[in-house]
Amino acid sequence: MSEFTEAMSKALTIARLKGALIAAKRDHYVCEDCFYSCPKSGECCNDDERASDKCNCGADAHNAKIDEALNA
C-alpha cells in the first residue's frame, strides 16, 4: 500500500469516527408527561426544575464528553 493510500485510508477512518461521535450526541429527554421532561428540552412544565434550567437527563454531560473527544 502506498503512503498516499495509507494516509487516505487513515483520513477516511478518522472522518467516519468523527461522524459516529456526532451521531451519538443526545437530545434532552422529553416525556409525554411534561413534568418529567428535562428542563433544557424546552418541554418541561415542572416549575421548580424549569427555573433552574439545568440538564437533569445527562445529555449535557454525555455531549460534553463527545465534544472533548472531537476537539482532541
TIMARKOL-605348 format. One record per residue: residue number from 1; chain; x, y, z of N, C-alpha, C, O in turn. Coordinates in nm, 3 decimals, always signed. Example, Ala and Ser with C-alpha at 12.3 -4.5 7.8 and 13.67 -1.06 7.14 Angstrom:
// TIMARKOL-605348
{n = 1 chain = A npx = +1.319 npy = -0.569 npz = +0.780 capx = +1.230 capy = -0.450 capz = +0.780 cpx = +1.320 cpy = -0.330 cpz = +0.780 opx = +1.424 opy = -0.332 opz = +0.846}
{n = 2 chain = A npx = +1.285 npy = -0.225 npz = +0.708 capx = +1.367 capy = -0.106 capz = +0.714 cpx = +1.290 cpy = +0.003 cpz = +0.787 opx = +1.341 opy = +0.114 opz = +0.804}
//
This chain:
// TIMARKOL-605348
{n = 1 chain = A npx = +0.086 npy = -0.118 npz = +0.000 capx = +0.000 capy = +0.000 capz = +0.000 cpx = +0.090 cpy = +0.124 cpz = +0.000 opx = +0.185 opy = +0.133 opz = +0.078}
{n = 2 chain = A npx = +0.059 npy = +0.218 npz = -0.087 capx = +0.142 capy = +0.338 capz = -0.096 cpx = +0.116 cpy = +0.429 cpz = +0.024 opx = +0.015 opy = +0.416 opz = +0.093}
{n = 3 chain = A npx = +0.209 npy = +0.519 npz = +0.048 capx = +0.193 capy = +0.615 capz = +0.158 cpx = +0.067 cpy = +0.697 cpz = +0.141 opx = -0.006 opy = +0.722 opz = +0.237}
{n = 4 chain = A npx = +0.041 npy = +0.738 npz = +0.018 capx = -0.078 capy = +0.818 capz = -0.011 cpx = -0.205 cpy = +0.739 cpz = +0.021 opx = -0.297 opy = +0.791 opz = +0.085}
{n = 5 chain = A npx = -0.211 npy = +0.615 npz = -0.024 capx = -0.328 capy = +0.530 capz = +0.000 cpx = -0.347 cpy = +0.506 cpz = +0.150 opx = -0.460 opy = +0.509 opz = +0.200}
{n = 6 chain = A npx = -0.238 npy = +0.484 npz = +0.219 capx = -0.245 capy = +0.462 capz = +0.364 cpx = -0.295 cpy = +0.588 cpz = +0.435 opx = -0.377 opy = +0.579 opz = +0.526}
{n = 7 chain = A npx = -0.245 npy = +0.703 npz = +0.394 capx = -0.287 capy = +0.830 capz = +0.454 cpx = -0.436 cpy = +0.855 cpz = +0.428 opx = -0.508 opy = +0.901 opz = +0.516}
{n = 8 chain = A npx = -0.481 npy = +0.826 npz = +0.307 capx = -0.622 capy = +0.845 capz = +0.272 cpx = -0.710 cpy = +0.750 cpz = +0.352 opx = -0.819 opy = +0.787 opz = +0.396}
{n = 9 chain = A npx = -0.664 npy = +0.627 npz = +0.372 capx = -0.738 capy = +0.529 capz = +0.450 cpx = -0.752 cpy = +0.575 cpz = +0.594 opx = -0.860 opy = +0.562 opz = +0.654}
{n = 10 chain = A npx = -0.644 npy = +0.628 npz = +0.651 capx = -0.649 capy = +0.680 capz = +0.789 cpx = -0.741 cpy = +0.800 cpz = +0.798 opx = -0.817 opy = +0.813 opz = +0.894}
{n = 11 chain = A npx = -0.735 npy = +0.889 npz = +0.698 capx = -0.821 capy = +1.008 capz = +0.697 cpx = -0.967 cpy = +0.967 cpz = +0.689 opx = -1.052 opy = +1.027 opz = +0.755}
{n = 12 chain = A npx = -0.998 npy = +0.867 npz = +0.608 capx = -1.135 capy = +0.819 capz = +0.595 cpx = -1.183 cpy = +0.756 cpz = +0.726 opx = -1.297 opy = +0.776 opz = +0.767}
{n = 13 chain = A npx = -1.096 npy = +0.681 npz = +0.791 capx = -1.131 capy = +0.620 capz = +0.920 cpx = -1.159 cpy = +0.728 cpz = +1.023 opx = -1.257 opy = +0.718 opz = +1.098}
{n = 14 chain = A npx = -1.076 npy = +0.831 npz = +1.029 capx = -1.096 capy = +0.941 capz = +1.124 cpx = -1.227 cpy = +1.013 cpz = +1.094 opx = -1.302 opy = +1.046 opz = +1.186}
{n = 15 chain = A npx = -1.257 npy = +1.037 npz = +0.968 capx = -1.381 capy = +1.104 capz = +0.930 cpx = -1.502 cpy = +1.021 cpz = +0.972 opx = -1.601 opy = +1.075 opz = +1.020}
{n = 16 chain = A npx = -1.494 npy = +0.890 npz = +0.953 capx = -1.604 capy = +0.801 capz = +0.994 cpx = -1.622 cpy = +0.801 cpz = +1.145 opx = -1.734 opy = +0.802 opz = +1.195}
{n = 17 chain = A npx = -1.510 npy = +0.799 npz = +1.218 capx = -1.519 capy = +0.803 capz = +1.365 cpx = -1.581 cpy = +0.934 cpz = +1.413 opx = -1.664 opy = +0.934 opz = +1.504}
{n = 18 chain = A npx = -1.541 npy = +1.045 npz = +1.352 capx = -1.599 capy = +1.174 capz = +1.388 cpx = -1.749 cpy = +1.176 cpz = +1.360 opx = -1.827 opy = +1.226 opz = +1.440}
{n = 19 chain = A npx = -1.788 npy = +1.121 npz = +1.246 capx = -1.930 capy = +1.113 capz = +1.212 cpx = -2.008 cpy = +1.030 cpz = +1.312 opx = -2.120 opy = +1.065 opz = +1.349}
{n = 20 chain = A npx = -1.948 npy = +0.919 npz = +1.355 capx = -2.014 capy = +0.833 capz = +1.454 cpx = -2.028 cpy = +0.904 cpz = +1.588 opx = -2.131 opy = +0.891 opz = +1.655}
{n = 21 chain = A npx = -1.926 npy = +0.978 npz = +1.627 capx = -1.934 capy = +1.053 capz = +1.753 cpx = -2.043 cpy = +1.160 cpz = +1.745 opx = -2.121 opy = +1.176 opz = +1.840}
{n = 22 chain = A npx = -2.049 npy = +1.232 npz = +1.636 capx = -2.151 capy = +1.335 capz = +1.621 cpx = -2.291 cpy = +1.272 cpz = +1.625 opx = -2.382 opy = +1.327 opz = +1.686}
{n = 23 chain = A npx = -2.307 npy = +1.158 npz = +1.560 capx = -2.436 capy = +1.089 capz = +1.558 cpx = -2.474 cpy = +1.037 cpz = +1.697 opx = -2.592 opy = +1.014 opz = +1.725}
{n = 24 chain = A npx = -2.376 npy = +1.018 npz = +1.784 capx = -2.402 capy = +0.964 capz = +1.918 cpx = -2.447 cpy = +1.071 cpz = +2.018 opx = -2.480 opy = +1.040 opz = +2.132}
{n = 25 chain = A npx = -2.448 npy = +1.197 npz = +1.975 capx = -2.494 capy = +1.302 capz = +2.066 cpx = -2.641 cpy = +1.283 cpz = +2.099 opx = -2.718 opy = +1.233 opz = +2.017}
{n = 26 chain = A npx = -2.680 npy = +1.321 npz = +2.219 capx = -2.816 capy = +1.302 capz = +2.267 cpx = -2.893 cpy = +1.434 cpz = +2.273 opx = -2.836 opy = +1.540 opz = +2.299}
{n = 27 chain = A npx = -3.022 npy = +1.424 npz = +2.250 capx = -3.112 capy = +1.536 capz = +2.276 cpx = -3.155 cpy = +1.528 cpz = +2.422 opx = -3.142 opy = +1.423 opz = +2.486}
{n = 28 chain = A npx = -3.204 npy = +1.637 npz = +2.475 capx = -3.255 capy = +1.636 capz = +2.612 cpx = -3.384 cpy = +1.556 cpz = +2.618 opx = -3.464 opy = +1.557 opz = +2.524}
{n = 29 chain = A npx = -3.404 npy = +1.487 npz = +2.729 capx = -3.517 capy = +1.396 capz = +2.746 cpx = -3.651 cpy = +1.471 cpz = +2.743 opx = -3.669 opy = +1.571 opz = +2.812}
{n = 30 chain = A npx = -3.744 npy = +1.419 npz = +2.663 capx = -3.880 capy = +1.471 capz = +2.658 cpx = -3.973 cpy = +1.355 cpz = +2.689 opx = -3.964 opy = +1.249 opz = +2.626}
{n = 31 chain = A npx = -4.061 npy = +1.375 npz = +2.785 capx = -4.157 capy = +1.274 capz = +2.826 cpx = -4.298 cpy = +1.320 cpz = +2.788 opx = -4.325 opy = +1.439 opz = +2.783}
{n = 32 chain = A npx = -4.385 npy = +1.225 npz = +2.761 capx = -4.524 capy = +1.258 capz = +2.730 cpx = -4.585 cpy = +1.341 cpz = +2.842 opx = -4.662 opy = +1.434 opz = +2.817}
{n = 33 chain = A npx = -4.551 npy = +1.306 npz = +2.966 capx = -4.591 capy = +1.387 capz = +3.082 cpx = -4.480 cpy = +1.491 cpz = +3.102 opx = -4.374 opy = +1.459 opz = +3.156}
{n = 34 chain = A npx = -4.506 npy = +1.613 npz = +3.059 capx = -4.401 capy = +1.717 capz = +3.055 cpx = -4.338 cpy = +1.745 cpz = +3.192 opx = -4.231 opy = +1.805 opz = +3.198}
{n = 35 chain = A npx = -4.403 npy = +1.704 npz = +3.300 capx = -4.348 capy = +1.723 capz = +3.434 cpx = -4.212 cpy = +1.654 cpz = +3.447 opx = -4.126 opy = +1.699 opz = +3.523}
{n = 36 chain = A npx = -4.194 npy = +1.545 npz = +3.371 capx = -4.072 capy = +1.465 capz = +3.382 cpx = -3.970 cpy = +1.494 cpz = +3.272 opx = -3.865 opy = +1.430 opz = +3.267}
{n = 37 chain = A npx = -3.998 npy = +1.589 npz = +3.185 capx = -3.903 capy = +1.624 capz = +3.079 cpx = -3.787 cpy = +1.704 cpz = +3.136 opx = -3.800 opy = +1.773 opz = +3.237}
{n = 38 chain = A npx = -3.673 npy = +1.693 npz = +3.070 capx = -3.555 capy = +1.770 capz = +3.111 cpx = -3.584 cpy = +1.919 cpz = +3.093 opx = -3.642 opy = +1.959 opz = +2.992}
{n = 39 chain = A npx = -3.546 npy = +2.001 npz = +3.190 capx = -3.570 capy = +2.145 capz = +3.179 cpx = -3.508 cpy = +2.208 cpz = +3.054 opx = -3.561 opy = +2.306 opz = +3.002}
{n = 40 chain = A npx = -3.398 npy = +2.153 npz = +3.005 capx = -3.333 capy = +2.211 capz = +2.888 cpx = -3.395 cpy = +2.164 cpz = +2.757 opx = -3.353 opy = +2.207 opz = +2.649}
{n = 41 chain = A npx = -3.496 npy = +2.077 npz = +2.765 capx = -3.562 capy = +2.028 capz = +2.643 cpx = -3.657 cpy = +2.131 cpz = +2.586 opx = -3.692 opy = +2.126 opz = +2.468}
{n = 42 chain = A npx = -3.699 npy = +2.225 npz = +2.670 capx = -3.798 capy = +2.322 capz = +2.627 cpx = -3.940 cpy = +2.274 cpz = +2.645 opx = -4.035 opy = +2.347 opz = +2.618}
{n = 43 chain = A npx = -3.956 npy = +2.150 npz = +2.692 capx = -4.089 capy = +2.090 capz = +2.709 cpx = -4.126 cpy = +2.070 cpz = +2.856 opx = -4.234 opy = +2.021 opz = +2.886}
{n = 44 chain = A npx = -4.038 npy = +2.108 npz = +2.946 capx = -4.060 capy = +2.084 capz = +3.089 cpx = -4.167 cpy = +2.178 cpz = +3.144 opx = -4.165 opy = +2.299 opz = +3.118}
{n = 45 chain = A npx = -4.261 npy = +2.122 npz = +3.219 capx = -4.365 capy = +2.205 capz = +3.282 cpx = -4.355 cpy = +2.200 cpz = +3.434 opx = -4.445 opy = +2.249 opz = +3.503}
{n = 46 chain = A npx = -4.248 npy = +2.142 npz = +3.487 capx = -4.221 capy = +2.140 capz = +3.631 cpx = -4.154 cpy = +2.273 cpz = +3.665 opx = -4.037 opy = +2.293 opz = +3.635}
{n = 47 chain = A npx = -4.229 npy = +2.363 npz = +3.727 capx = -4.179 capy = +2.498 capz = +3.752 cpx = -4.049 cpy = +2.501 cpz = +3.832 opx = -3.962 opy = +2.584 opz = +3.806}
{n = 48 chain = A npx = -4.035 npy = +2.411 npz = +3.929 capx = -3.912 capy = +2.408 capz = +4.010 cpx = -3.791 cpy = +2.371 cpz = +3.926 opx = -3.685 opy = +2.433 opz = +3.937}
{n = 49 chain = A npx = -3.805 npy = +2.271 npz = +3.842 capx = -3.694 capy = +2.227 capz = +3.756 cpx = -3.668 cpy = +2.327 cpz = +3.645 opx = -3.553 opy = +2.358 opz = +3.614}
{n = 50 chain = A npx = -3.774 npy = +2.378 npz = +3.585 capx = -3.760 capy = +2.470 capz = +3.472 cpx = -3.689 cpy = +2.599 cpz = +3.514 opx = -3.614 opy = +2.657 opz = +3.435}
{n = 51 chain = A npx = -3.710 npy = +2.642 npz = +3.636 capx = -3.647 capy = +2.766 capz = +3.685 cpx = -3.495 cpy = +2.752 cpz = +3.691 opx = -3.423 opy = +2.850 opz = +3.672}
{n = 52 chain = A npx = -3.447 npy = +2.632 npz = +3.717 capx = -3.302 capy = +2.612 capz = +3.727 cpx = -3.237 cpy = +2.606 cpz = +3.590 opx = -3.120 opy = +2.640 opz = +3.576}
{n = 53 chain = A npx = -3.311 npy = +2.563 npz = +3.489 capx = -3.262 capy = +2.550 capz = +3.352 cpx = -3.133 cpy = +2.467 cpz = +3.346 opx = -3.045 opy = +2.493 opz = +3.264}
{n = 54 chain = A npx = -3.125 npy = +2.366 npz = +3.433 capx = -3.010 capy = +2.275 capz = +3.433 cpx = -3.054 cpy = +2.140 cpz = +3.378 opx = -3.165 opy = +2.094 opz = +3.405}
{n = 55 chain = A npx = -2.968 npy = +2.078 npz = +3.303 capx = -2.995 capy = +1.945 capz = +3.247 cpx = -3.001 cpy = +1.843 cpz = +3.360 opx = -2.911 opy = +1.837 opz = +3.444}
{n = 56 chain = A npx = -3.108 npy = +1.764 npz = +3.361 capx = -3.118 capy = +1.658 capz = +3.462 cpx = -3.130 cpy = +1.520 cpz = +3.397 opx = -3.162 opy = +1.422 opz = +3.464}
{n = 57 chain = A npx = -3.104 npy = +1.514 npz = +3.266 capx = -3.118 capy = +1.386 capz = +3.195 cpx = -2.984 cpy = +1.327 cpz = +3.153 opx = -2.979 opy = +1.215 opz = +3.102}
{n = 58 chain = A npx = -2.877 npy = +1.400 npz = +3.174 capx = -2.744 capy = +1.350 capz = +3.140 cpx = -2.696 cpy = +1.386 cpz = +3.000 opx = -2.582 opy = +1.357 opz = +2.966}
{n = 59 chain = A npx = -2.781 npy = +1.450 npz = +2.919 capx = -2.742 capy = +1.483 capz = +2.782 cpx = -2.624 cpy = +1.581 cpz = +2.778 opx = -2.533 opy = +1.564 opz = +2.697}
{n = 60 chain = A npx = -2.625 npy = +1.681 npz = +2.864 capx = -2.516 capy = +1.779 capz = +2.863 cpx = -2.382 cpy = +1.712 cpz = +2.895 opx = -2.282 opy = +1.739 opz = +2.828}
{n = 61 chain = A npx = -2.379 npy = +1.627 npz = +2.996 capx = -2.255 capy = +1.559 capz = +3.035 cpx = -2.209 cpy = +1.464 cpz = +2.924 opx = -2.091 opy = +1.458 opz = +2.891}
{n = 62 chain = A npx = -2.303 npy = +1.390 npz = +2.867 capx = -2.272 capy = +1.296 capz = +2.759 cpx = -2.216 cpy = +1.371 cpz = +2.638 opx = -2.114 opy = +1.331 opz = +2.582}
{n = 63 chain = A npx = -2.282 npy = +1.477 npz = +2.598 capx = -2.240 capy = +1.554 capz = +2.481 cpx = -2.108 cpy = +1.627 cpz = +2.504 opx = -2.031 opy = +1.647 opz = +2.411}
{n = 64 chain = A npx = -2.083 npy = +1.666 npz = +2.628 capx = -1.955 capy = +1.731 capz = +2.661 cpx = -1.839 cpy = +1.634 cpz = +2.640 opx = -1.732 opy = +1.675 opz = +2.593}
{n = 65 chain = A npx = -1.858 npy = +1.507 npz = +2.675 capx = -1.754 capy = +1.407 capz = +2.654 cpx = -1.727 cpy = +1.386 cpz = +2.506 opx = -1.613 opy = +1.370 opz = +2.464}
{n = 66 chain = A npx = -1.834 npy = +1.386 npz = +2.427 capx = -1.819 capy = +1.373 capz = +2.282 cpx = -1.745 cpy = +1.494 cpz = +2.225 opx = -1.655 opy = +1.478 opz = +2.143}
{n = 67 chain = A npx = -1.784 npy = +1.614 npz = +2.269 capx = -1.716 capy = +1.735 capz = +2.221 cpx = -1.568 cpy = +1.734 cpz = +2.258 opx = -1.484 opy = +1.777 opz = +2.180}
{n = 68 chain = A npx = -1.537 npy = +1.684 npz = +2.376 capx = -1.397 capy = +1.675 capz = +2.420 cpx = -1.319 cpy = +1.582 cpz = +2.328 opx = -1.206 opy = +1.612 opz = +2.290}
{n = 69 chain = A npx = -1.379 npy = +1.470 npz = +2.292 capx = -1.312 capy = +1.375 capz = +2.202 cpx = -1.296 cpy = +1.435 cpz = +2.062 opx = -1.193 opy = +1.416 opz = +1.998}
{n = 70 chain = A npx = -1.396 npy = +1.507 npz = +2.016 capx = -1.389 capy = +1.567 capz = +1.882 cpx = -1.285 cpy = +1.678 cpz = +1.874 opx = -1.226 opy = +1.701 opz = +1.769}
{n = 71 chain = A npx = -1.264 npy = +1.746 npz = +1.986 capx = -1.170 capy = +1.860 capz = +1.987 cpx = -1.029 cpy = +1.820 cpz = +2.030 opx = -0.941 opy = +1.905 opz = +2.041}
{n = 72 chain = A npx = -1.008 npy = +1.692 npz = +2.053 capx = -0.875 capy = +1.644 capz = +2.098 cpx = -0.776 cpy = +1.644 cpz = +1.983 opx = -0.660 opy = +1.607 opz = +2.002}
//
